[in-house]
Each structure stands twice: as structure tokens, then as C-alpha cells.
Amino acid sequence: MNQVIDTIMKRRSVRFYKDKKIPRDQMEIILQAGNYAPTGAGTQMWRFVVVEDDDFRKKLAELALPRYEKWIKNAPEKFKAIRDKIDSEVEDPVYYSAPAIIFVIGSGMTADLDCPMVCENMMLAAKSLGIGSCWVYFGQLVLDDPEVREALDMQEDEKVYGPIIMGYPKDDMAEPAPKKDPLGKWI
């Protein structure tokens, strides 16, 4: 099978990581892959903040946990059941103690369309390098904290897409869950 198609079909969300940093050259390849995503009129209205510092990652997790617990109380039952299983296996159910957190930050008219493609490019690049990743919506719950906003250099017109957590998978990556057949119509 074509290597690109194979990578796409085998990528999955990874939530259990080894305590091992991603080498800078590998992280730069991942960021470059994100930078090559399609963008409206070539504007590239995004930027990246890579968090690897242990103390700051712990601070993010500490800030996120109570916000996550409040949010999860109102989640649909099916979602709660899935999260209960995951939460029972990890200390940090938001960032999963991942060695790297990438905040994809964008602004402008096409950011809502462009930045998700940036995120996907980075997750596929990570997979191709043997690095696991997971897009974590809950990671945005800390953006109301002034210290976090300052550390990320957040401007009023900017939005976070992700964040994406990354690291070397703790276990062999199991096969992805089965996918539904694509729905579509041929005309």
C-alpha cells in the first residue's frame, strides 16, 4: 500500500506515553509538516507554541483538571462511560502526561478552516516518525488563566486549535478501531 495512505489509515489517538522527550529535529519536522498545510490565499495565519517544560506541563494539568471534572459532569452518558475507563488508567486525563503539548494558534478569516488541516498534517507526520499524538479539546479549558494566556502570547483575535499532545507510545500501538464505510453519493 502507498506509504501515505498507510500512515493515514494507521494513525490513531495515543493517550499513554513513555517518559521520553521528542528530539528537537523530529519536532521541527512535525512543525514543518504543519506549516505545509493548505491555507486560504497562502496567508498561513497560524503559529505554534511547543510546551516541553515539566513544570509548565504540570501547571497546565493542575489548571485543567478541575475544569475538566466540572465539564464531564454534564457530558452525555456514552461519553462519560468512555472517559471513565480512560480516566481510571491515567493521572492526568487532559494532557495524559505527554512529553510535548503543541498549541496551534490561529487568527484571521480562514483560520477555522486552515488550522484543523495544520493539526492533521502534524499528527500524520508524527505517526510517520513513530510518535503518537492526540488532539485534546479539553486542553483548551485552561485558556481563561491569565498566566497561561501570557505564556502562550495569546492575542484577543487568536484562537487555539488543539492542543495536540505528542510522545512515544508506551505500548505497541494497537490497530485503529474499525471505521464506518464512507457515506457519499456518486453523481
C-alpha positions in Angstrom: 0.0 0.0 0.0 1.1 3.6 -0.6 3.1 4.8 2.4 1.0 8.0 2.8 -2.3 6.1 2.7 -0.9 3.5 5.1 0.0 6.2 7.6 -3.4 7.8 7.3 -5.2 4.5 7.9 -3.0 3.5 10.9 -2.9 6.8 12.7 -4.9 6.8 16.0 -5.1 8.8 19.2 -2.5 7.8 21.7 -3.0 8.6 25.4 -0.3 6.6 27.1 3.3 7.8 26.6 6.8 6.9 27.6 8.7 9.4 29.8 10.9 10.3 26.8 11.4 13.6 25.2 11.0 14.0 21.4 14.3 15.1 19.9 14.2 18.7 18.6 14.9 17.7 15.0 11.9 15.4 15.0 9.7 18.1 16.5 10.9 20.6 13.9 9.9 18.1 11.1 6.4 17.8 12.7 6.0 21.6 12.9 7.3 21.9 9.3 4.6 19.4 8.2 2.0 21.5 9.9 3.3 24.6 8.1 2.8 22.9 4.8 -0.9 22.6 5.3 -3.2 24.3 2.7 -4.2 27.8 3.6 -6.6 30.3 2.2 -4.7 32.7 -0.2 -1.4 31.4 1.2 -1.9 33.5 4.4 -0.6 30.9 6.9 -2.3 32.7 9.8 -1.1 30.3 12.4 1.8 29.9 14.9 2.9 27.2 17.2 3.8 27.0 20.9 5.5 23.8 21.9 5.4 23.1 25.7 8.0 20.6 26.9 8.9 22.2 30.2 8.0 19.8 33.0 6.9 22.5 35.4 4.7 24.2 32.9 3.1 21.0 31.7 2.3 20.1 35.4 0.8 23.6 35.8 -1.4 23.1 32.7 -2.6 19.7 34.0 -3.3 21.1 37.5 -5.3 24.0 36.0 -7.2 21.8 33.6 -8.3 19.0 36.0 -11.0 20.9 38.0 -12.3 22.5 34.8 -12.4 19.0 33.1 -14.2 17.5 36.1 -16.8 20.2 36.0 -17.3 19.8 32.3 -17.5 16.0 32.4 -20.4 16.1 34.9 -22.7 17.4 32.1 -21.3 15.2 29.3 -23.5 12.6 27.6 -23.6 9.2 29.3 -22.0 7.4 26.4 -19.1 9.9 26.5 -18.8 9.6 30.3 -18.5 5.8 30.1 -15.6 6.0 27.6 -13.9 8.7 29.7 -14.4 6.7 32.9 -12.3 3.9 31.5 -9.5 6.2 30.3 -9.6 8.3 33.4 -9.1 5.3 35.7 -5.8 4.5 34.0 -4.2 7.9 34.0 -3.2 10.6 36.5 -3.7 13.4 34.0 -6.9 12.9 31.9 -6.4 16.1 30.0 -2.8 16.1 28.7 -2.0 12.4 29.6 1.4 13.4 30.9 2.6 13.7 27.3 6.2 14.9 26.9 5.1 17.6 24.4 2.0 19.8 24.0 1.6 21.8 20.8 -0.7 24.7 20.8 -1.7 25.6 17.3 -2.8 29.2 17.5 -4.5 30.9 14.6 -6.4 34.1 13.6 -7.9 35.6 10.6 -10.8 34.9 8.2 -9.7 31.3 7.2 -8.2 30.1 10.4 -11.2 27.9 11.3 -10.6 26.1 8.0 -6.9 26.2 7.8 -5.7 25.3 11.3 -7.5 21.9 11.6 -5.6 20.9 8.5 -2.4 22.1 10.2 -3.2 19.8 13.1 -3.9 16.8 10.9 -0.7 17.3 9.0 1.3 17.3 12.3 -0.4 14.2 13.6 0.2 12.3 10.4 3.9 13.5 10.4 4.2 12.3 14.0 2.8 8.9 13.1 5.2 8.5 10.3 8.1 9.1 12.7 6.8 6.6 15.3 5.5 9.3 17.6 2.0 9.1 19.0 -0.4 12.1 19.1 -3.9 13.0 20.3 -5.9 16.1 19.7 -7.3 17.2 23.1 -10.2 19.6 23.2 -10.1 19.7 27.0 -6.6 21.2 26.8 -8.3 24.5 25.8 -10.0 24.7 29.2 -7.0 26.5 30.6 -7.2 29.4 28.3 -9.1 31.6 30.8 -6.0 31.6 33.0 -4.1 34.9 32.6 -0.7 33.3 33.2 -1.3 30.7 30.6 -2.5 33.3 28.1 0.6 35.3 28.7 2.9 32.3 28.3 1.2 31.5 25.0 1.4 35.1 23.9 -2.4 34.9 23.2 -3.8 37.9 21.4 -7.5 38.8 21.6 -8.2 37.8 18.0 -6.4 34.4 18.3 -7.9 31.0 18.9 -6.3 27.7 19.9 -6.8 24.7 17.5 -6.0 21.7 19.5 -3.9 21.5 21.6 -2.2 18.3 20.3 -0.2 16.1 22.7 2.7 14.1 21.5 5.2 11.5 22.7 6.4 8.0 22.1 3.7 5.4 22.7 4.0 3.5 26.0 2.8 0.3 24.4 2.7 -1.1 20.9 0.1 0.8 19.1 -2.9 -1.4 18.6 -4.8 -1.4 15.4 -7.2 1.5 15.0 -10.8 1.0 15.7 -12.9 -0.1 12.7 -14.2 2.8 10.7 -17.6 3.1 9.1 -17.8 2.9 5.3 -17.6 6.4 3.9 -21.0 7.9 3.2 -21.3 9.6 0.0 -23.2 9.9 -3.3 -21.9 9.5 -6.8 -23.5 11.6 -9.4 
